[in-house]
Amino acid sequence: MNTVVVENLRTAKSEAVLAIARNRDLA
């Protein structure tokens, strides 16, 4: 797989985790 794609997926996953954590704090 392309390294750039892997990096983008990793970043997107990290951002999703952060967003979920933020939503949990707001709930």
Buried (B, 14 or more C-beta within 10 A) or exposed (E): EEEEEEEEEEEEEEEEEEEEEEEEEEE
